[in-house]
């Protein structure tokens, strides 16, 4: 299957058939997420893998059946410790700043210039956008090995945070439900036409 065929085949699976994803396939999907690019290489995320308790999570997602019937749910969590003062941000930058303290400080200032000015809410939004990149990469990795998925943005965030027992600087961002579809998609894939979306300048 070529890349375009993967894009055509991927869809939002509304109901899974209960089969479990093999561990090696799950690891491949998660590794694809780990390899996702991020702004400044911050990688402002963690991936919580739910192997059971799917019904419990579903109740926090407005009883969505794809969450309840999934083999695994991956909860992508945004991390907000991305300012100059934060040990995580500093450690991420040190990975590629070299041994020179002067160079480290220079890059630190460049990479945290914007995040230093962000409120807590803005930091969460910034990190969440990065999580969506990982979400898409894992979804495409999944369909490449025959695993279906659904991206879940509808959930009670505070309750999911409590479910995961999250503490600062972490907050849940989005969920990826994974499994094998029970039925073929009810509707054909419909998208805007190329010329309605793309404009050359």
C-alpha positions as CSV (number, residue, x, y, z in Angstrom):
1,X,0.0,0.0,0.0
2,X,1.5,3.4,-1.0
3,X,1.1,6.5,1.1
4,X,-1.8,7.9,-0.9
5,X,-3.7,4.6,-0.4
6,X,-3.0,4.8,3.4
7,X,-4.6,8.3,3.4
8,X,-7.6,7.0,1.5
9,X,-8.0,3.9,3.8
10,X,-7.7,5.7,7.1
11,X,-11.0,6.7,8.6
12,X,-12.6,7.4,12.0
13,X,-13.6,4.0,13.3
14,X,-16.8,4.2,15.3
15,X,-16.9,0.7,16.6
16,X,-14.1,-1.9,17.1
17,X,-14.5,-5.7,17.1
18,X,-12.8,-6.5,20.4
19,X,-9.6,-8.1,19.1
20,X,-6.4,-7.1,20.9
21,X,-3.5,-5.5,19.0
22,X,-0.3,-7.5,19.2
23,X,2.3,-5.9,21.5
24,X,4.9,-5.6,18.7
25,X,2.3,-3.7,16.5
26,X,1.3,-1.4,19.4
27,X,5.0,-0.7,20.1
28,X,5.5,0.2,16.4
29,X,2.6,2.7,16.6
30,X,4.0,4.3,19.8
31,X,7.5,4.5,18.4
32,X,6.0,6.3,15.4
33,X,4.6,8.8,17.9
34,X,8.0,9.1,19.7
35,X,9.6,10.0,16.3
36,X,7.1,12.8,15.6
37,X,8.7,16.2,15.0
38,X,7.9,19.1,17.3
39,X,8.6,22.8,17.5
40,X,12.2,23.4,18.7
41,X,12.4,19.7,19.4
42,X,10.7,20.2,22.7
43,X,8.6,17.0,22.4
44,X,6.1,18.4,24.9
45,X,4.1,15.2,25.4
46,X,3.6,11.9,27.2
47,X,1.6,9.0,25.9
48,X,-0.5,7.0,28.4
49,X,-1.5,3.6,27.1
50,X,-4.7,2.2,28.4
51,X,-4.9,-1.6,28.0
52,X,-8.1,-2.0,30.0
53,X,-10.6,0.2,31.8
54,X,-11.9,1.2,28.4
55,X,-15.5,1.4,29.6
56,X,-14.5,3.7,32.4
57,X,-12.7,6.0,30.1
58,X,-15.6,5.9,27.7
59,X,-17.9,7.4,30.4
60,X,-15.5,10.4,30.5
61,X,-15.8,10.7,26.7
62,X,-19.5,11.1,26.5
63,X,-20.0,7.3,26.2
64,X,-18.4,7.0,22.8
65,X,-18.4,3.4,21.7
66,X,-15.1,3.5,19.9
67,X,-13.4,4.4,23.2
68,X,-15.3,1.6,25.0
69,X,-14.6,-1.1,22.4
70,X,-11.0,-0.1,21.6
71,X,-8.1,-2.6,22.0
72,X,-6.1,0.3,23.5
73,X,-6.6,4.0,24.0
74,X,-3.6,6.2,23.9
75,X,-4.1,9.4,25.9
76,X,-1.7,12.1,24.6
77,X,-0.8,14.4,27.4
78,X,0.6,17.9,26.9
79,X,3.4,19.1,29.1
80,X,3.8,22.8,29.9
81,X,7.3,23.1,31.4
82,X,8.6,24.8,28.3
83,X,10.0,28.0,29.7
84,X,13.6,29.1,30.4
85,X,13.2,28.3,34.1
86,X,12.0,24.7,33.5
87,X,14.4,21.8,33.9
88,X,12.6,19.9,31.1
89,X,13.0,22.6,28.6
90,X,16.6,23.2,29.5
91,X,17.4,19.4,29.3
92,X,15.8,19.2,25.8
93,X,17.9,22.1,24.6
94,X,21.1,20.8,26.0
95,X,20.8,17.7,23.8
96,X,21.9,19.6,20.8
97,X,23.5,22.8,22.0
98,X,26.9,21.2,22.4
99,X,29.3,21.6,25.3
100,X,29.6,25.3,25.2
101,X,27.6,27.0,28.0
102,X,27.6,30.2,25.9
103,X,26.0,28.4,23.0
104,X,23.5,26.7,25.3
105,X,22.4,30.0,26.8
106,X,22.1,31.5,23.3
107,X,19.8,28.7,22.0
108,X,17.9,28.7,25.3
109,X,17.0,32.3,24.9
110,X,16.0,31.8,21.2
111,X,13.9,28.7,21.9
112,X,12.1,30.0,25.0
113,X,11.6,33.6,23.9
114,X,8.0,33.0,23.1
115,X,7.1,30.4,25.7
116,X,8.5,32.6,28.5
117,X,5.8,35.1,27.6
118,X,3.0,32.5,27.6
119,X,0.4,32.1,30.3
120,X,-0.4,28.6,31.7
121,X,-3.4,28.4,29.3
122,X,-1.3,29.4,26.3
123,X,1.4,26.9,27.2
124,X,-1.2,24.2,27.3
125,X,-2.5,25.2,23.9
126,X,1.0,25.4,22.4
127,X,1.9,21.9,23.7
128,X,-1.5,20.5,22.7
129,X,-0.9,21.5,19.1
130,X,2.3,19.5,19.1
131,X,0.3,16.5,20.5
132,X,-1.9,16.6,17.5
133,X,1.2,16.1,15.3
134,X,2.0,12.9,17.2
135,X,-1.7,11.9,17.0
136,X,-1.7,12.0,13.2
137,X,1.6,10.2,12.9
138,X,0.5,7.4,15.1
139,X,-2.9,7.1,13.3
140,X,-1.1,6.7,9.9
141,X,1.4,4.3,11.4
142,X,-1.5,2.2,12.7
143,X,-3.4,2.0,9.3
144,X,-0.1,1.1,7.6
145,X,-0.2,-2.2,9.6
146,X,-3.9,-2.7,9.3
147,X,-4.9,-1.2,12.7
148,X,-7.9,1.1,12.7
149,X,-8.2,4.2,14.8
150,X,-10.3,7.2,15.8
151,X,-9.1,10.5,17.1
152,X,-11.1,11.6,20.2
153,X,-11.3,15.3,21.0
154,X,-14.6,15.0,22.8
155,X,-14.0,14.3,26.5
156,X,-14.3,15.8,29.9
157,X,-10.8,17.1,30.3
158,X,-10.7,17.7,34.0
159,X,-12.2,14.2,34.7
160,X,-9.7,12.5,32.3
161,X,-6.9,14.4,34.1
162,X,-8.2,13.0,37.4
163,X,-8.5,9.5,35.9
164,X,-4.8,9.6,35.0
165,X,-3.9,11.3,38.3
166,X,-2.1,14.0,36.4
167,X,-0.1,16.7,38.2
168,X,1.6,19.8,36.9
169,X,2.9,20.4,34.3
170,X,0.7,17.7,32.6
171,X,-2.8,18.0,31.1
172,X,-4.6,15.7,28.8
173,X,-4.8,16.9,25.2
174,X,-6.3,14.3,22.9
175,X,-7.0,10.5,22.7
176,X,-6.3,8.0,20.0
177,X,-8.5,4.9,20.1
178,X,-7.0,1.8,18.4
179,X,-8.3,-1.6,17.3
180,X,-9.9,-3.4,14.4
181,X,-13.1,-2.1,12.8
182,X,-16.2,-4.2,13.4
183,X,-17.9,-2.9,10.3
184,X,-16.9,-1.2,7.1
185,X,-17.2,2.6,7.1
186,X,-20.8,3.6,6.8
187,X,-20.0,6.6,4.5
188,X,-17.5,7.1,1.8
189,X,-14.7,9.6,2.5
190,X,-15.8,13.0,1.4
191,X,-13.4,16.0,1.2
192,X,-13.4,19.4,-0.4
193,X,-12.0,19.5,-3.9
194,X,-8.3,20.2,-4.4
195,X,-9.0,23.6,-6.0
196,X,-11.3,24.6,-3.2
197,X,-8.5,24.1,-0.6
198,X,-5.3,24.9,-2.5
199,X,-4.4,28.3,-3.8
200,X,-1.1,29.1,-5.4
201,X,0.4,32.6,-4.8
